[in-house]
Amino acid sequence: MSLIGDINEMMKGIRQSKMSIWVGMGLALLVTVSLTLTVQLWLAQVVCLLPILVALLAYYIPTYFGLKDRKRLAVFGLVLFLVIGLSLGSALYSTVSNYEVQDVSSDDNLLVAGTVSPSHVEPGDLLQFSVVLTSGNNSSDVHLLLFNNWGDPEDDLNLSMGYSHDSTLGAVYTLNTSSLDEGIYYFQYGVLEGTAWTETPQSFGPVNADLNKVLSNSLMSGTVYSFYSMAVLFYILILLTWWMDRSKKKIFEMEQKRAQTKDKKVKDAKDEKFVCSDCGAEVPGEADKCPSCGAKFDDDELKCPQCSAKLLKSDTKCWNCGKKL
């Protein structure tokens, strides 16, 4: 037997077991949480597809394993998306609390070894920002750009840096400050030479926020993201499938009623009788020949026994002479 056949047999056995629903819910939980963390932390370029993928998996995996009751599925969704949100929040907190500063340099290496020290501080502690200008002098216009992820974008900082000393790479510019608002920052360096502006990429850091606040904010952010972007789609999917099943049920009921009406009409037609135009004997409505004399009848037309006018099987009296049939 092929590998695919073995897998199908195994899945069939699981679906027929008493624990199939629990297996489906556990598998859905494992797959959706893993997918969310993987995309959010390492595959940000496909993050726009994440909510719909998670919603589909959260619905169809438990359904495949036998969870057909939509009320139970909705309750499972509440638990699932809460776990996803808390897991995502915990992962975000971990990246903040355990990060290490990455040095930055401009593409043309005019600015190199841009960094900040230390990486984690308490509000009011001293921070030192430094960058090396490889070509220039001790009066170059070097800037530090700071972006607070917790603050208002309008409060982003653009600070001038001062010359500190020369190194083997060039002139070292530094800025010491202890006045940053509490938050989680990104830093970047730039230099203006005449009208030419050169800058480094952004790098994460420093963090001068209380890590307990970071944890609570991360858990809250992860949970809100999970519910407003994923759970909403999941419950919309439940409503859509409920509506589709309801429509199918109505169509099926209508077809059954039509079939019953049709069967009744056929039965009534069988119960109807007419008179043979040749011998006058009564003939069942569905008969194609007279049981008495053997005369054959046209499928669509009969003759009046009194005036021989052509009649339909559905006629109850002769249209020509008025004889009741």
Backbone hydrogen bonds in HBPLUS format (Angstrom, degrees):
<---DONOR---> <-ACCEPTOR-->    atom                        ^
c    i                          cat <-CA-CA->   ^        H-A-AA   ^      H-
h    n   atom  resd res      DA  || num        DHA   H-A  angle D-A-AA Bond
n    s   type  num  typ     dist DA aas  dist angle  dist       angle   num
A0006-ASP N   A0002-SER O   2.95 MM   4  6.29 154.0  2.02 148.3 155.5     1
A0007-ILE N   A0003-LEU O   2.92 MM   4  6.22 158.1  1.97 151.0 157.0     2
A0008-ASN N   A0004-ILE O   2.90 MM   4  6.15 159.5  1.94 149.2 154.9     3
A0009-GLU N   A0005-GLY O   2.97 MM   4  6.19 157.4  2.02 148.5 154.2     4
A0010-MET N   A0006-ASP O   2.93 MM   4  6.16 155.8  1.98 146.8 153.8     5
A0011-MET N   A0007-ILE O   2.86 MM   4  6.10 164.5  1.88 155.6 159.4     6
A0012-LYS N   A0008-ASN O   2.88 MM   4  6.02 152.5  1.96 143.7 151.9     7
A0013-GLY N   A0009-GLU O   2.95 MM   4  6.19 153.4  2.02 144.4 151.0     8
A0014-ILE N   A0010-MET O   2.99 MM   4  6.32 153.0  2.07 147.7 155.1     9
A0015-ARG N   A0011-MET O   2.91 MM   4  6.11 161.2  1.94 150.4 155.4    10
A0016-GLN N   A0012-LYS O   3.12 MM   4  6.27 136.0  2.32 139.6 150.3    11
A0017-SER N   A0014-ILE O   3.13 MM   3  5.21 153.6  2.20 102.5 110.7    12
A0020-SER N   A0017-SER O   3.37 MM   3  5.42 163.4  2.40 108.0 108.8    13
A0023-VAL N   A0019-MET O   2.90 MM   4  6.13 157.0  1.96 157.3 164.9    14
A0024-GLY N   A0020-SER O   2.87 MM   4  6.13 157.4  1.92 149.8 155.8    15
A0025-MET N   A0021-ILE O   2.95 MM   4  6.24 159.5  1.99 150.2 155.1    16
A0026-GLY N   A0022-TRP O   2.92 MM   4  6.06 162.4  1.96 148.4 153.6    17
A0027-LEU N   A0023-VAL O   2.85 MM   4  6.00 160.1  1.89 150.5 156.4    18
A0028-ALA N   A0024-GLY O   2.91 MM   4  6.05 157.9  1.96 146.2 152.4    19
A0029-LEU N   A0025-MET O   2.97 MM   4  6.14 156.3  2.02 145.2 151.6    20
A0030-LEU N   A0026-GLY O   2.97 MM   4  6.21 163.6  2.00 150.3 154.3    21
A0031-VAL N   A0027-LEU O   2.91 MM   4  6.05 170.2  1.92 154.7 157.5    22
A0032-THR N   A0028-ALA O   2.98 MM   4  5.95 168.2  2.00 147.9 151.8    23
A0033-VAL N   A0029-LEU O   3.09 MM   4  6.02 163.0  2.12 146.1 151.3    24
A0034-SER N   A0030-LEU O   3.08 MM   4  6.06 162.8  2.11 143.6 149.1    25
A0035-LEU N   A0031-VAL O   2.91 MM   4  6.00 160.9  1.94 148.7 154.6    26
A0036-THR N   A0032-THR O   2.96 MM   4  6.05 161.5  2.00 144.6 149.8    27
A0037-LEU N   A0033-VAL O   3.04 MM   4  6.25 170.3  2.05 155.6 157.4    28
A0038-THR N   A0034-SER O   2.96 MM   4  6.04 161.5  1.99 148.9 154.8    29
A0039-VAL N   A0035-LEU O   3.00 MM   4  6.10 169.2  2.01 153.5 156.1    30
A0040-GLN N   A0036-THR O   2.96 MM   4  5.99 168.5  1.97 152.2 156.0    31
A0041-LEU N   A0037-LEU O   3.01 MM   4  5.87 156.2  2.06 144.5 150.2    32
A0042-TRP N   A0038-THR O   2.92 MM   4  5.63 151.6  2.01 140.6 148.5    33
A0043-LEU N   A0039-VAL O   3.06 MM   4  4.29 137.3  2.25 107.4 118.5    34
A0046-VAL N   A0043-LEU O   3.15 MM   3  6.07 169.3  2.16 126.6 129.3    35
A0047-VAL N   A0044-ALA O   3.18 MM   3  4.99 165.7  2.21 109.0 108.8    36
A0049-LEU N   A0046-VAL O   3.06 MM   3  5.69 151.3  2.14 115.7 123.2    37
A0050-LEU N   A0047-VAL O   3.12 MM   3  5.12 148.6  2.23 100.1 109.6    38
A0053-LEU N   A0049-LEU O   3.19 MM   4  6.32 160.0  2.23 155.9 162.0    39
A0054-VAL N   A0050-LEU O   2.92 MM   4  6.07 169.6  1.93 166.7 168.9    40
A0055-ALA N   A0051-PRO O   2.96 MM   4  6.10 161.7  2.00 148.5 154.0    41
A0056-LEU N   A0052-ILE O   3.02 MM   4  6.12 161.2  2.05 145.7 150.2    42
A0057-LEU N   A0053-LEU O   2.98 MM   4  6.18 167.0  2.00 152.9 156.6    43
A0058-ALA N   A0054-VAL O   2.83 MM   4  5.90 160.1  1.87 151.0 157.2    44
A0059-TYR N   A0055-ALA O   3.13 MM   4  6.26 135.7  2.33 137.8 148.1    45
A0059-TYR N   A0056-LEU O   3.25 MM   3  5.26 131.4  2.50  93.8 106.3    46
A0060-TYR N   A0056-LEU O   2.88 MM   4  6.00 177.0  1.88 162.0 161.9    47
A0061-ILE N   A0057-LEU O   3.14 MM   4  5.64 162.1  2.17 138.9 143.7    48
A0063-THR N   A0059-TYR O   3.32 MM   4  6.34 155.2  2.39 141.2 148.3    49
A0064-TYR N   A0060-TYR O   2.84 MM   4  5.81 153.0  1.91 141.6 148.3    50
A0065-PHE N   A0061-ILE O   3.25 MM   4  6.52 144.1  2.39 144.0 152.7    51
A0065-PHE N   A0062-PRO O   3.14 MM   3  5.16 124.7  2.46  94.4 108.4    52
A0067-LEU N   A0062-PRO O   2.93 MM   5  5.34 165.3  1.95 143.5 138.9    53
A0066-GLY N   A0063-THR O   3.07 MM   3  5.18 161.9  2.11 108.9 110.8    54
A0068-LYS N   A0066-GLY O   3.02 MM   2  5.70 119.5  2.40 111.4  94.7    55
A0073-LEU N   A0069-ASP O   2.96 MM   4  6.20 150.8  2.04 146.1 155.6    56
A0074-ALA N   A0070-ARG O   2.85 MM   4  5.97 146.9  1.96 139.9 147.7    57
A0075-VAL N   A0071-LYS O   3.10 MM   4  6.41 155.2  2.16 145.4 151.4    58
A0076-PHE N   A0072-ARG O   2.90 MM   4  6.12 159.2  1.94 147.0 153.2    59
A0077-GLY N   A0073-LEU O   2.92 MM   4  6.14 145.6  2.04 139.3 148.8    60
A0078-LEU N   A0074-ALA O   3.20 MM   4  6.59 145.9  2.32 142.4 149.8    61
A0079-VAL N   A0075-VAL O   3.33 MM   4  6.74 160.9  2.37 152.2 155.3    62
A0080-LEU N   A0076-PHE O   2.84 MM   4  6.03 167.0  1.86 156.2 160.6    63
A0081-PHE N   A0077-GLY O   2.92 MM   4  6.00 175.5  1.93 155.2 155.8    64
A0082-LEU N   A0078-LEU O   3.13 MM   4  6.17 142.2  2.28 138.5 148.5    65
A0083-VAL N   A0079-VAL O   3.00 MM   4  6.25 160.3  2.04 153.3 158.0    66
A0084-ILE N   A0080-LEU O   2.90 MM   4  6.22 159.3  1.94 150.4 156.8    67
A0085-GLY N   A0081-PHE O   2.99 MM   4  5.98 160.0  2.03 135.1 140.6    68
A0086-LEU N   A0082-LEU O   2.97 MM   4  6.19 163.7  1.99 151.8 155.8    69
A0087-SER N   A0083-VAL O   2.87 MM   4  5.96 157.6  1.92 150.3 157.0    70
A0088-LEU N   A0084-ILE O   2.89 MM   4  6.06 159.9  1.93 150.2 155.8    71
A0089-GLY N   A0085-GLY O   2.89 MM   4  6.08 159.9  1.94 146.6 152.7    72
A0090-SER N   A0086-LEU O   2.91 MM   4  6.06 155.5  1.98 143.9 150.3    73
A0091-ALA N   A0087-SER O   2.98 MM   4  6.21 153.7  2.06 144.8 151.9    74
A0092-LEU N   A0088-LEU O   2.93 MM   4  6.21 156.9  1.99 151.3 157.5    75
A0093-TYR N   A0089-GLY O   2.95 MM   4  6.17 157.8  2.00 147.6 153.8    76
A0094-SER N   A0090-SER O   2.95 MM   4  6.17 152.8  2.03 143.0 150.6    77
A0095-THR N   A0091-ALA O   3.07 MM   4  6.40 150.8  2.16 146.3 153.0    78
A0096-VAL N   A0092-LEU O   3.21 MM   4  6.52 146.9  2.32 143.7 152.2    79
A0096-VAL N   A0093-TYR O   3.14 MM   3  5.20 122.4  2.48  95.1 109.5    80
A0097-SER N   A0093-TYR O   2.87 MM   4  6.10 171.0  1.87 161.1 163.3    81
A0098-ASN N   A0094-SER O   3.00 MM   4  5.81 146.3  2.12 143.5 150.7    82
A0104-VAL N   A0114-GLY O   2.97 MM  10  4.89 149.1  2.06 128.3 138.2    83
A0114-GLY N   A0104-VAL O   2.89 MM  10  4.89 165.0  1.91 155.7 151.7    84
A0106-SER N   A0111-LEU O   2.82 MM   5  5.31 155.2  1.88 146.4 153.2    85
A0109-ASN N   A0106-SER O   3.01 MM   3  4.99 159.8  2.05 106.7 112.3    86
A0134-THR N   A0110-LEU O   2.93 MM  24  5.32 159.3  1.97 148.6 154.0    87
A0112-VAL N   A0132-VAL O   2.93 MM  20  5.24 161.1  1.96 148.2 154.5    88
A0132-VAL N   A0112-VAL O   2.90 MM  20  5.24 167.1  1.92 168.0 165.9    89
A0115-THR N   A0130-SER O   2.92 MM  15  5.64 160.1  1.96 162.7 168.7    90
A0130-SER N   A0115-THR O   3.14 MM  15  5.64 166.5  2.15 146.3 148.6    91
A0117-SER N   A0128-GLN O   2.94 MM  11  5.34 148.7  2.04 145.5 155.6    92
A0128-GLN N   A0117-SER O   2.84 MM  11  5.34 165.0  1.87 156.8 162.0    93
A0207-VAL N   A0119-SER O   2.92 MM  88  6.28 165.3  1.94 165.2 169.6    94
A0121-VAL N   A0207-VAL O   2.97 MM  86  6.38 161.5  2.01 153.0 157.3    95
A0125-ASP N   A0122-GLU O   2.98 MM   3  5.62 163.1  2.01 146.5 147.2    96
A0127-LEU N   A0177-THR O   2.82 MM  50  5.41 153.4  1.89 146.6 155.1    97
A0177-THR N   A0127-LEU O   2.97 MM  50  5.41 158.3  2.01 150.7 157.9    98
A0129-PHE N   A0175-LEU O   2.87 MM  46  5.15 170.5  1.88 150.7 153.8    99
A0175-LEU N   A0129-PHE O   2.84 MM  46  5.15 139.1  2.00 146.7 151.2   100
A0131-VAL N   A0173-TYR O   2.96 MM  42  5.47 149.3  2.05 152.1 160.7   101
A0173-TYR N   A0131-VAL O   2.84 MM  42  5.47 174.6  1.84 173.0 173.2   102
A0133-LEU N   A0171-ALA O   2.72 MM  38  5.11 168.4  1.74 157.6 157.0   103
A0171-ALA N   A0133-LEU O   2.94 MM  38  5.11 141.6  2.09 156.0 144.8   104
A0140-SER N   A0137-ASN O   3.34 MM   3  5.69 158.4  2.39 120.4 117.6   105
A0192-LEU N   A0141-ASP O   2.98 MM  51  5.46 161.0  2.02 152.4 156.9   106
A0161-MET N   A0142-VAL O   2.94 MM  19  5.61 166.6  1.96 153.6 151.0   107
A0143-HIS N   A0190-GLY O   2.69 MM  47  5.14 169.2  1.71 160.8 161.3   108
A0190-GLY N   A0143-HIS O   3.03 MM  47  5.14 154.2  2.10 140.5 143.3   109
A0144-LEU N   A0159-LEU O   2.69 MM  15  5.06 162.9  1.72 154.9 161.2   110
A0159-LEU N   A0144-LEU O   2.79 MM  15  5.06 162.5  1.82 157.4 157.0   111
A0145-LEU N   A0188-GLN O   2.73 MM  43  4.99 172.8  1.73 161.1 159.5   112
A0188-GLN N   A0145-LEU O   2.93 MM  43  4.99 131.6  2.17 146.9 154.4   113
A0146-LEU N   A0157-LEU O   2.91 MM  11  4.98 161.3  1.95 138.3 144.1   114
A0157-LEU N   A0146-LEU O   2.92 MM  11  4.98 152.9  2.00 143.7 150.3   115
A0147-PHE N   A0186-TYR O   2.93 MM  39  5.12 157.9  1.98 151.2 156.4   116
A0186-TYR N   A0147-PHE O   2.86 MM  39  5.12 137.1  2.05 136.5 150.2   117
A0151-GLY N   A0148-ASN O   3.07 MM   3  5.13 151.7  2.15 103.1 111.8   118
A0149-ASN N   A0184-ILE O   2.68 MM  35  5.36 161.2  1.71 167.0 165.8   119
A0155-ASP N   A0152-ASP O   2.74 MM   3  5.34 159.2  1.78 121.3 128.7   120
A0156-ASP N   A0153-PRO O   3.25 MM   3  5.54 162.6  2.29 112.7 112.9   121
A0162-GLY N   A0174-THR O   3.11 MM  12  5.66 157.1  2.17 163.8 157.5   122
A0174-THR N   A0162-GLY O   2.92 MM  12  5.66 156.0  1.98 165.8 163.8   123
A0164-SER N   A0172-VAL O   2.76 MM   8  5.56 160.0  1.80 167.3 162.8   124
A0172-VAL N   A0165-HIS O   2.71 MM   7  5.37 168.2  1.73 169.6 173.6   125
A0167-SER N   A0170-GLY O   2.72 MM   3  5.18 153.7  1.78 149.5 158.8   126
A0208-ASN N   A0183-GLY O   3.20 MM  25  5.77 155.2  2.26 164.3 170.9   127
A0185-TYR N   A0206-PRO O   2.98 MM  21  5.36 164.8  2.01 161.1 163.8   128
A0205-GLY N   A0185-TYR O   2.70 MM  20  4.96 156.2  1.75 148.4 143.5   129
A0187-PHE N   A0203-SER O   2.87 MM  16  5.49 155.2  1.94 157.2 162.3   130
A0203-SER N   A0187-PHE O   2.94 MM  16  5.49 148.5  2.04 151.3 161.3   131
A0200-THR N   A0189-TYR O   2.83 MM  11  5.47 155.2  1.89 159.0 162.3   132
A0191-VAL N   A0198-THR O   2.78 MM   7  5.37 150.0  1.86 152.7 162.8   133
A0198-THR N   A0191-VAL O   2.99 MM   7  5.37 165.1  2.02 154.0 158.9   134
A0193-GLU N   A0196-ALA O   2.87 MM   3  5.20 167.7  1.89 157.1 157.9   135
A0196-ALA N   A0193-GLU O   3.06 MM   3  5.20 160.9  2.10 126.9 124.6   136
A0213-LYS N   A0210-ASP O   2.99 MM   3  5.31 122.2  2.33 105.2 119.1   137
A0214-VAL N   A0210-ASP O   2.97 MM   4  6.36 152.5  2.05 146.6 155.6   138
A0215-LEU N   A0211-LEU O   2.88 MM   4  6.06 153.8  1.95 141.3 147.1   139
A0216-SER N   A0212-ASN O   3.06 MM   4  6.35 169.0  2.08 149.1 151.1   140
A0217-ASN N   A0213-LYS O   2.86 MM   4  5.97 164.9  1.88 152.9 157.7   141
A0218-SER N   A0214-VAL O   2.87 MM   4  5.91 151.8  1.95 143.5 151.7   142
A0219-LEU N   A0215-LEU O   2.97 MM   4  6.19 164.2  1.99 155.3 158.7   143
A0220-MET N   A0216-SER O   3.01 MM   4  6.13 159.4  2.05 145.1 151.2   144
A0221-SER N   A0217-ASN O   2.83 MM   4  5.94 161.2  1.87 146.4 152.1   145
A0222-GLY N   A0218-SER O   2.88 MM   4  6.00 163.0  1.91 149.5 154.4   146
A0223-THR N   A0219-LEU O   3.03 MM   4  6.13 158.9  2.08 143.8 149.4   147
A0224-VAL N   A0220-MET O   2.95 MM   4  6.14 167.5  1.96 154.0 157.4   148
A0225-TYR N   A0221-SER O   2.93 MM   4  6.05 165.1  1.96 149.4 154.1   149
A0226-SER N   A0222-GLY O   2.95 MM   4  6.08 156.2  2.01 143.6 150.4   150
A0227-PHE N   A0223-THR O   3.05 MM   4  6.32 156.5  2.11 150.9 155.9   151
A0228-TYR N   A0224-VAL O   2.92 MM   4  6.05 173.9  1.93 161.1 163.2   152
A0229-SER N   A0225-TYR O   3.08 MM   4  5.75 152.0  2.16 142.2 148.4   153
A0230-MET N   A0226-SER O   3.13 MM   4  5.38 143.5  2.27 121.6 131.9   154
A0231-ALA N   A0226-SER O   3.06 MM   5  6.45 157.1  2.11 147.1 154.3   155
A0232-VAL N   A0227-PHE O   3.21 MM   5  6.35 136.5  2.41 153.0 160.3   156
A0234-PHE N   A0230-MET O   3.03 MM   4  6.33 154.8  2.10 150.6 158.6   157
A0235-TYR N   A0231-ALA O   2.94 MM   4  6.22 162.0  1.97 159.2 161.3   158
A0236-ILE N   A0232-VAL O   2.99 MM   4  6.19 148.4  2.10 144.7 154.1   159
A0237-LEU N   A0233-LEU O   2.92 MM   4  6.12 151.2  2.00 144.5 152.1   160
A0238-ILE N   A0234-PHE O   3.06 MM   4  6.44 147.5  2.17 141.6 150.3   161
A0239-LEU N   A0235-TYR O   3.03 MM   4  6.26 161.5  2.06 145.0 149.2   162
A0240-LEU N   A0236-ILE O   2.89 MM   4  6.13 157.7  1.94 150.6 157.0   163
A0241-THR N   A0237-LEU O   3.00 MM   4  6.15 167.2  2.02 150.7 153.7   164
A0242-TRP N   A0238-ILE O   2.92 MM   4  6.08 152.9  2.00 146.2 154.5   165
A0243-TRP N   A0239-LEU O   2.92 MM   4  6.11 160.8  1.96 147.8 152.8   166
A0244-MET N   A0240-LEU O   2.89 MM   4  6.16 154.6  1.95 148.1 155.5   167
A0245-ASP N   A0241-THR O   2.94 MM   4  6.10 163.9  1.96 148.2 152.0   168
A0246-ARG N   A0242-TRP O   2.90 MM   4  6.07 155.5  1.96 148.3 155.9   169
A0247-SER N   A0243-TRP O   2.90 MM   4  6.10 153.1  1.97 144.5 151.7   170
A0248-LYS N   A0244-MET O   2.91 MM   4  6.18 159.1  1.95 149.3 155.1   171
A0249-LYS N   A0245-ASP O   2.90 MM   4  6.10 155.1  1.96 146.0 152.8   172
A0250-LYS N   A0246-ARG O   2.99 MM   4  6.26 156.2  2.05 146.4 152.3   173
A0251-ILE N   A0247-SER O   2.93 MM   4  6.19 160.7  1.96 152.0 157.3   174
A0252-PHE N   A0248-LYS O   2.89 MM   4  6.10 158.0  1.93 149.0 155.1   175
A0253-GLU N   A0249-LYS O   2.90 MM   4  6.16 158.2  1.95 148.5 154.3   176
A0254-MET N   A0250-LYS O   2.90 MM   4  6.14 155.5  1.96 148.5 155.3   177
A0255-GLU N   A0251-ILE O   2.92 MM   4  6.17 154.1  1.99 147.4 154.4   178
A0256-GLN N   A0252-PHE O   2.92 MM   4  6.19 150.4  2.00 146.4 154.7   179
A0257-LYS N   A0253-GLU O   2.95 MM   4  6.24 157.1  2.00 147.6 153.4   180
A0258-ARG N   A0254-MET O   2.95 MM   4  6.20 156.7  2.00 146.4 153.0   181
A0259-ALA N   A0255-GLU O   2.86 MM   4  6.07 155.0  1.93 144.1 151.4   182
A0260-GLN N   A0256-GLN O   2.87 MM   4  6.14 155.9  1.93 149.5 155.9   183
A0261-THR N   A0257-LYS O   2.89 MM   4  6.13 156.2  1.95 147.6 154.2   184
A0262-LYS N   A0258-ARG O   2.82 MM   4  6.05 156.0  1.87 148.2 155.2   185
A0263-ASP N   A0259-ALA O   2.86 MM   4  6.09 160.2  1.89 148.9 154.2   186
A0264-LYS N   A0260-GLN O   2.93 MM   4  6.13 149.5  2.02 142.2 150.6   187
A0265-LYS N   A0261-THR O   2.94 MM   4  6.22 154.0  2.01 145.4 152.3   188
A0266-VAL N   A0262-LYS O   2.95 MM   4  6.26 157.8  2.00 151.3 157.2   189
A0267-LYS N   A0263-ASP O   2.88 MM   4  6.09 156.8  1.94 144.2 151.0   190
A0268-ASP N   A0264-LYS O   2.78 MM   4  6.04 158.4  1.83 149.5 155.6   191
A0269-ALA N   A0265-LYS O   2.85 MM   4  6.07 149.2  1.95 142.9 151.9   192
A0270-LYS N   A0266-VAL O   2.92 MM   4  6.24 146.0  2.04 143.6 152.8   193
A0271-ASP N   A0267-LYS O   3.00 MM   4  6.34 144.1  2.13 143.3 153.2   194
A0272-GLU N   A0268-ASP O   3.12 MM   4  6.39 128.6  2.40 139.3 151.9   195
A0272-GLU N   A0269-ALA O   3.30 MM   3  5.23 138.1  2.49  92.6 103.7   196
A0285-GLY N   A0272-GLU O   2.59 MM  13  4.94 128.1  1.85 170.0 152.6   197
A0274-PHE N   A0283-VAL O   2.87 MM   9  5.27 157.3  1.92 150.9 156.7   198
A0283-VAL N   A0274-PHE O   2.60 MM   9  5.27 158.1  1.64 164.3 171.4   199
A0276-CYS N   A0281-ALA O   2.72 MM   5  5.25 166.3  1.74 155.5 160.0   200
A0280-GLY N   A0276-CYS O   2.87 MM   4  4.74 138.8  2.05 126.0 136.1   201
A0287-ALA N   A0284-PRO O   3.18 MM   3  5.44 158.3  2.23 109.3 115.9   202
A0297-PHE N   A0288-ASP O   2.81 MM   9  5.19 172.0  1.81 138.7 137.7   203
A0290-CYS N   A0295-ALA O   2.64 MM   5  5.08 153.7  1.71 144.4 153.0   204
A0294-GLY N   A0290-CYS O   2.91 MM   4  4.64 133.3  2.13 119.6 131.6   205
A0302-LEU N   A0311-LEU O   2.45 MM   9  4.58 151.8  1.53 133.5 141.6   206
A0311-LEU N   A0302-LEU O   2.25 MM   9  4.58 160.1  1.29 145.6 148.9   207
A0304-CYS N   A0309-ALA O   2.73 MM   5  5.11 144.6  1.86 137.1 149.2   208
A0308-SER N   A0304-CYS O   2.74 MM   4  4.40 138.5  1.91 130.6 137.1   209
A0315-ASP N   A0312-LEU O   3.03 MM   3  5.38 159.1  2.07 109.8 116.4   210
A0325-LEU N   A0316-THR O   2.92 MM   9  5.39 176.3  1.92 138.6 138.1   211
A0318-CYS N   A0323-LYS O   2.77 MM   5  5.16 157.3  1.82 143.8 150.3   212
A0322-GLY N   A0318-CYS O   2.96 MM   4  4.68 132.7  2.19 116.6 128.4   213
